[in-house]
Amino acid sequence: MTLTDLLGAHPGAFLLLTVVMFGLLSALTGQMLAEGWRPQWQVVPWTLLLGLGDRFLHFAMFKGELWHVSGYITHTLWMLFVAFLAFRWVRARKMARQYPWKIELAGPFSWREKQGR
């Protein structure tokens, strides 16, 4: 099995379309959901839809196979990773900004309650 077989696309097309373009779209999706105080599980269905759009563009622009299962899975896993990172990054900052008397950042992706003053 070659890398092209696994990705369902030429590696250059994967880098350009999936990693860069759909990676940015996934980050914006995670950011949008966190800014709207949506629950974290909503990242999954929105990213699954982005995965379908990604497969369609690989099919339309690069003559890739539309229903390539391993391609859809690998591309969507990348987008899920990026979307969850963006969600947690934005949510942590939003929590610290919204409740500055109670919450402090505990790293780039988490927060904690402030200990006694």
SULJO-V288991 format. One record per residue. N is the residue number from 1. RES is the residue in one letter. NEAR is the number of other C-alpha atoms within 10 Angstrom. Layout:
# SULJO-V288991
N RES NEAR
N RES NEAR
This chain:
# SULJO-V288991
1 M 5
2 T 7
3 L 10
4 T 13
5 D 13
6 L 17
7 L 19
8 G 26
9 A 23
10 H 16
11 P 15
12 G 11
13 A 17
14 F 20
15 L 14
16 L 12
17 L 18
18 T 27
19 V 18
20 V 13
21 M 13
22 F 24
23 G 23
24 L 16
25 L 18
26 S 30
27 A 20
28 L 16
29 T 23
30 G 31
31 Q 22
32 M 17
33 L 21
34 A 24
35 E 14
36 G 9
37 W 12
38 R 14
39 P 10
40 Q 15
41 W 10
42 Q 13
43 V 23
44 V 16
45 P 11
46 W 16
47 T 26
48 L 18
49 L 11
50 L 22
51 G 25
52 L 16
53 G 14
54 D 23
55 R 24
56 F 17
57 L 16
58 H 22
59 F 17
60 A 12
61 M 10
62 F 12
63 K 12
64 G 18
65 E 15
66 L 17
67 W 13
68 H 16
69 V 14
70 S 13
71 G 24
72 Y 20
73 I 16
74 T 16
75 H 26
76 T 25
77 L 15
78 W 17
79 M 29
80 L 24
81 F 17
82 V 22
83 A 28
84 F 23
85 L 18
86 A 23
87 F 26
88 R 19
89 W 19
90 V 20
91 R 25
92 A 23
93 R 20
94 K 17
95 M 18
96 A 19
97 R 13
98 Q 11
99 Y 11
100 P 13
101 W 11
102 K 13
103 I 18
104 E 19
105 L 18
106 A 13
107 G 11
108 P 13
109 F 16
110 S 16
111 W 19
112 R 14
113 E 14
114 K 13
115 Q 8
116 G 5
117 R 4
